[in-house]
Amino acid sequence: MTTDAMTTLRSFYAAEAAYLSEEAGFERMARCLAPDVVMHQAPSLPYGGQWHGHDGMREFLAAMGASWDGLWFDEQRFLNEGEQVVVYSRGRLRARRTGRVLETSLLQWISFQDGLITEFRPYYHDTSAVLAALAENA
C-alpha cells in the first residue's frame, strides 16, 4: 500500500467521525472514494445491505447517522497487502436515540485503486451488541 492510500484511509476515517458528529458534510468523505465504491454491511443492522457509488455511500451514511451521533477510534491497526488493507478498529459509538455508548471492535477489509477506496467489507465483533445499544426499549 502506498503512503497516499494510507493518507486517504486516515482522511476517510476522520471525515466519517466528523460527519457522524455533524461537524462536516459528505463532500470531505467523497474525496476519498472511487465513483463506483461499494459498502457491504451486515444485513441484520439498521443500515445493513450493499451500498453502491457516491449516492449509495451518502444514503448509507445518512442511515448510519440516523443510528449514531458519535464515533471515536481508541485504537487502529493496519495490515496491508498491495491494494488490500485489513483494519482492526477498537472504539466507541454513541447511539443517537438512546445515548448509550457502545465499546466494540471490528475488522474491515478495504480495497483501493489509484489511491481511492473502492470497497469496504466490515466484520463486526458482535452485531447483537450493536443492536442492543440502538434498542430504545432495552
RODO-2510 file (C-alpha; in nm, 4 decimals, decimal comma):
residues 138
     n   res          X          Y          Z
     1     m     0,0000     0,0000     0,0000
     2     t     0,1323     0,3432    -0,0817
     3     t     0,1556     0,6326     0,1587
     4     d    -0,1154     0,8008    -0,0489
     5     a    -0,3595     0,5165     0,0234
     6     m    -0,2862     0,5347     0,3978
     7     t    -0,3376     0,9102     0,3847
     8     t    -0,6666     0,8501     0,2034
     9     l    -0,7785     0,5947     0,4615
    10     r    -0,6930     0,8129     0,7604
    11     s    -0,8650     1,1088     0,5928
    12     f    -1,1748     0,8992     0,5353
    13     y    -1,1932     0,7881     0,8987
    14     a    -1,1548     1,1465     1,0224
    15     a    -1,4217     1,2654     0,7776
    16     e    -1,6572     0,9831     0,8823
    17     a    -1,6254     1,0756     1,2504
    18     a    -1,6833     1,4437     1,1678
    19     y    -1,9872     1,3533     0,9581
    20     l    -2,1465     1,1464     1,2348
    21     s    -2,0988     1,4285     1,4847
    22     e    -2,2468     1,6704     1,2256
    23     e    -1,9261     1,8737     1,2012
    24     a    -1,8774     1,8053     0,8293
    25     g    -2,0706     1,7058     0,5200
    26     f    -2,0327     1,4170     0,2775
    27     e    -1,8034     1,6046     0,0365
    28     r    -1,4995     1,5567     0,2612
    29     m    -1,5502     1,1786     0,2517
    30     a    -1,6286     1,1736    -0,1212
    31     r    -1,2732     1,2897    -0,1980
    32     c    -1,1507     0,9554    -0,0566
    33     l    -1,3903     0,7319    -0,2519
    34     a    -1,3843     0,5904    -0,6032
    35     p    -1,7002     0,6742    -0,8014
    36     d    -1,8013     0,3045    -0,8017
    37     v    -1,7237     0,2381    -0,4333
    38     v    -1,9215    -0,0398    -0,2621
    39     m    -2,0034    -0,0622     0,1087
    40     h    -2,1120    -0,4023     0,2437
    41     q    -2,2850    -0,4066     0,5844
    42     a    -2,4218    -0,6929     0,7939
    43     p    -2,7851    -0,7454     0,6873
    44     s    -2,9106    -0,7520     1,0494
    45     l    -2,8086    -0,3900     1,1128
    46     p    -3,0474    -0,0953     1,0570
    47     y    -2,8066     0,0229     0,7860
    48     g    -2,7367    -0,3276     0,6515
    49     g    -2,7007    -0,4290     0,2886
    50     q    -2,4896    -0,3174    -0,0053
    51     w    -2,4483     0,0486    -0,0909
    52     h    -2,3111     0,1447    -0,4351
    53     g    -2,1351     0,4574    -0,5602
    54     h    -2,1248     0,8019    -0,4031
    55     d    -2,5045     0,8193    -0,3889
    56     g    -2,5159     0,4825    -0,2136
    57     m    -2,2470     0,5902     0,0326
    58     r    -2,4379     0,9099     0,1027
    59     e    -2,7509     0,7027     0,1717
    60     f    -2,5534     0,4576     0,3887
    61     l    -2,4012     0,7392     0,5924
    62     a    -2,7415     0,9017     0,6385
    63     a    -2,8790     0,5675     0,7617
    64     m    -2,5789     0,5153     0,9895
    65     g    -2,6043     0,8760     1,1078
    66     a    -2,9684     0,8164     1,1993
    67     s    -2,8426     0,5462     1,4366
    68     w    -2,5222     0,7013     1,5735
    69     d    -2,4235     1,0584     1,6604
    70     g    -2,0682     0,9951     1,7725
    71     l    -1,7754     0,7770     1,6670
    72     w    -1,4350     0,7647     1,8359
    73     f    -1,1453     0,5355     1,7485
    74     d    -0,9402     0,4348     2,0514
    75     e    -0,7088     0,2030     1,8605
    76     q    -0,6494     0,1171     1,4971
    77     r    -0,4035    -0,1248     1,3407
    78     f    -0,3413    -0,1659     0,9717
    79     l    -0,2228    -0,4693     0,7735
    80     n    -0,1760    -0,4229     0,4028
    81     e    -0,1235    -0,6398     0,1004
    82     g    -0,0886    -0,4181    -0,2042
    83     e    -0,4278    -0,2691    -0,2850
    84     q    -0,5992    -0,4529     0,0035
    85     v    -0,5923    -0,3412     0,3672
    86     v    -0,7241    -0,5052     0,6817
    87     v    -0,8002    -0,2574     0,9583
    88     y    -0,8595    -0,3549     1,3202
    89     s    -1,0534    -0,0791     1,4957
    90     r    -1,1452    -0,0596     1,8612
    91     g    -1,3633     0,2311     1,9532
    92     r    -1,6882     0,3760     2,0748
    93     l    -2,0139     0,4794     1,9133
    94     r    -2,2924     0,6785     2,0756
    95     a    -2,6495     0,5820     1,9853
    96     r    -2,8460     0,8844     1,8674
    97     r    -3,1817     0,7854     2,0208
    98     t    -3,0711     0,6142     2,3426
    99     g    -2,7464     0,7952     2,4231
   100     r    -2,5866     0,4576     2,5010
   101     v    -2,2184     0,4290     2,4240
   102     l    -2,1086     0,1037     2,2637
   103     e    -1,7478    -0,0027     2,3086
   104     t    -1,6674    -0,2512     2,0361
   105     s    -1,4186    -0,3675     1,7778
   106     l    -1,4365    -0,4692     1,4153
   107     l    -1,2217    -0,5710     1,1236
   108     q    -1,2581    -0,4092     0,7841
   109     w    -1,1311    -0,5406     0,4533
   110     i    -1,0804    -0,2292     0,2397
   111     s    -0,9815    -0,2239    -0,1265
   112     f    -0,8105     0,0606    -0,3110
   113     q    -0,7445     0,1550    -0,6694
   114     d    -0,5474     0,4598    -0,7788
   115     g    -0,5330     0,5855    -0,4186
   116     l    -0,9122     0,5816    -0,3712
   117     i    -1,1278     0,3438    -0,1677
   118     t    -1,3254     0,1038    -0,3892
   119     e    -1,4777    -0,1346    -0,1342
   120     f    -1,5471    -0,1753     0,2374
   121     r    -1,6235    -0,5122     0,3987
   122     p    -1,6656    -0,4690     0,7765
   123     y    -1,6788    -0,7690     1,0110
   124     y    -1,8300    -0,6789     1,3471
   125     h    -1,7200    -0,8431     1,6713
   126     d    -2,0802    -0,8567     1,7963
   127     t    -2,3747    -0,7290     1,5922
   128     s    -2,6151    -0,8171     1,8749
   129     a    -2,4341    -0,5648     2,0989
   130     v    -2,4747    -0,3048     1,8228
   131     l    -2,8481    -0,3745     1,8067
   132     a    -2,8815    -0,3672     2,1879
   133     a    -2,7160    -0,0242     2,2061
   134     l    -2,9637     0,1046     1,9489
   135     a    -3,2738    -0,0558     2,1038
   136     e    -3,4989     0,2066     2,2611
   137     n    -3,6801    -0,0327     2,4915
   138     a    -3,3818    -0,2313     2,6200
***
